[in-house]
């Protein structure tokens, strides 16, 4: 339960790995390759998310528990689902069910994460961005850059 699998390289062996991972209960499968065509095939056999590493280089997908503890309310901390690094920026990425996007707790987390990114940018070698993405926006035609252009949460001026 709650198994996450990363398949790197989605040729015949990678495609079989995706099918096997799903058959053995993987809840989420991320596939990487350098070919959009091959990534399309990976989606057809069961990959939930795909990344073309030739055009969208990402160094990290899922942060280790405790890596990010962003304080958002009372004693509550928030950890983003995914962290991605490209050559130009870092991204904290939070995909959510579209029906939950206006939830008060999710919005409080988004505000805190955007503020965290604003502060992190002042000491990092490249900017940090927080993306709150409705699940309906995640599809094979979207890129991280495209999602960032549409779903980056801006921090307040404080």
C-alpha positions as CSV (number, residue, x, y, z in Angstrom):
1,X,0.0,0.0,0.0
2,X,1.2,3.5,-0.8
3,X,4.1,2.2,-2.9
4,X,5.7,4.8,-5.2
5,X,7.8,3.6,-8.1
6,X,10.3,5.5,-10.3
7,X,11.1,3.9,-13.6
8,X,14.0,5.4,-15.4
9,X,14.1,4.5,-19.1
10,X,10.8,3.4,-20.7
11,X,11.9,1.0,-23.4
12,X,10.6,-2.6,-23.4
13,X,12.1,-3.4,-20.0
14,X,10.9,-0.1,-18.5
15,X,7.4,-0.7,-19.9
16,X,7.4,-4.2,-18.3
17,X,8.6,-2.7,-15.0
18,X,5.6,-0.3,-15.1
19,X,3.2,-3.1,-15.7
20,X,4.8,-5.2,-13.0
21,X,4.8,-2.4,-10.5
22,X,1.1,-1.7,-11.0
23,X,0.3,-5.4,-10.8
24,X,2.1,-5.6,-7.5
25,X,0.2,-2.7,-6.0
26,X,2.1,0.5,-6.8
27,X,-0.1,3.5,-6.0
28,X,2.0,5.9,-8.0
29,X,4.4,5.3,-10.9
30,X,6.7,8.1,-12.3
31,X,8.5,7.3,-15.5
32,X,11.5,9.2,-17.0
33,X,13.0,8.9,-20.5
34,X,14.5,11.2,-23.2
35,X,11.8,10.5,-25.8
36,X,8.3,12.0,-25.7
37,X,7.1,9.1,-27.9
38,X,8.4,6.5,-25.4
39,X,6.9,8.4,-22.5
40,X,3.6,8.4,-24.3
41,X,3.8,4.6,-24.4
42,X,4.8,4.6,-20.7
43,X,1.5,6.4,-19.9
44,X,-0.4,3.9,-22.0
45,X,0.9,1.0,-20.0
46,X,0.3,2.6,-16.6
47,X,2.7,5.4,-15.7
48,X,0.9,8.1,-13.6
49,X,3.5,10.9,-14.3
50,X,6.2,11.2,-16.9
51,X,9.2,13.4,-17.2
52,X,11.3,14.0,-20.3
53,X,14.7,14.4,-18.7
54,X,16.2,15.7,-22.0
55,X,13.9,18.8,-21.7
56,X,12.9,18.9,-18.0
57,X,15.8,17.8,-15.9
58,X,14.7,17.0,-12.4
59,X,17.0,16.0,-9.6
60,X,14.4,15.0,-7.0
61,X,10.8,13.8,-7.0
62,X,9.7,13.0,-3.5
63,X,11.4,14.6,-0.5
64,X,12.4,12.4,2.4
65,X,10.1,12.7,5.4
66,X,11.2,15.7,7.5
67,X,13.2,17.4,4.7
68,X,10.7,20.2,4.4
69,X,8.7,21.3,7.4
70,X,6.9,24.4,6.4
71,X,5.0,25.9,9.3
72,X,1.4,26.9,8.3
73,X,-0.9,27.0,11.3
74,X,-0.6,26.6,15.1
75,X,1.7,23.6,15.6
76,X,1.1,22.3,12.1
77,X,3.8,21.7,9.5
78,X,3.4,20.9,5.9
79,X,5.6,18.8,3.6
80,X,5.2,19.2,-0.2
81,X,4.5,16.1,-2.3
82,X,7.2,16.7,-4.8
83,X,10.4,18.8,-5.1
84,X,11.9,19.3,-8.6
85,X,15.1,21.0,-9.7
86,X,15.6,22.2,-13.2
87,X,18.6,24.0,-14.5
88,X,16.9,27.4,-13.9
89,X,14.8,26.8,-10.7
90,X,13.6,24.7,-7.8
91,X,9.9,23.8,-7.5
92,X,7.8,22.6,-4.6
93,X,4.9,20.8,-6.3
94,X,1.6,20.0,-4.8
95,X,-1.0,18.2,-7.0
96,X,-4.5,18.3,-5.5
97,X,-7.9,17.0,-6.5
98,X,-9.6,19.9,-8.3
99,X,-12.5,19.9,-5.8
100,X,-10.0,20.5,-2.9
101,X,-8.2,23.5,-4.4
102,X,-10.2,26.1,-2.4
103,X,-10.0,24.2,0.9
104,X,-8.9,26.5,3.8
105,X,-6.2,24.2,5.0
106,X,-4.8,23.7,1.5
107,X,-4.8,27.4,0.9
108,X,-3.1,28.0,4.2
109,X,-0.4,25.5,3.2
110,X,0.0,27.1,-0.2
111,X,0.4,30.6,1.4
112,X,3.0,29.3,3.8
113,X,4.9,27.3,1.1
114,X,4.9,30.3,-1.3
115,X,6.3,32.5,1.5
116,X,8.9,29.8,2.3
117,X,9.9,29.8,-1.4
118,X,10.3,33.6,-1.3
119,X,12.7,33.4,1.6
120,X,14.6,30.4,0.2
121,X,15.2,32.3,-3.0
122,X,17.1,34.9,-1.1
123,X,19.8,32.3,-0.1
124,X,19.7,29.9,-3.0
125,X,21.6,29.8,-6.2
126,X,18.3,29.9,-8.2
127,X,14.7,30.8,-7.4
128,X,12.2,28.6,-5.6
129,X,8.6,28.4,-6.7
130,X,5.5,26.7,-5.2
131,X,3.0,25.1,-7.5
132,X,-0.5,24.1,-6.4
133,X,-1.8,22.1,-9.4
134,X,-5.3,20.7,-9.9
135,X,-5.2,17.1,-10.9
136,X,-7.1,17.8,-14.0
137,X,-4.2,19.9,-15.3
138,X,-1.7,17.1,-15.2
139,X,-1.6,15.3,-18.5
140,X,0.8,14.1,-21.1
141,X,0.9,17.4,-23.0
142,X,1.9,19.5,-19.9
143,X,5.5,20.3,-19.0
144,X,6.8,21.5,-15.6
145,X,7.4,24.9,-17.2
146,X,3.8,25.0,-18.5
147,X,2.4,24.1,-15.1
148,X,4.6,26.7,-13.4
149,X,3.4,29.4,-15.7
150,X,-0.2,28.6,-14.8
151,X,-0.1,27.4,-11.2
152,X,2.7,29.2,-9.3
153,X,1.4,30.6,-6.0
154,X,2.7,34.0,-5.4
155,X,3.8,35.0,-1.9
156,X,2.5,38.0,-0.1
157,X,4.8,41.0,0.3
158,X,5.3,40.3,4.0
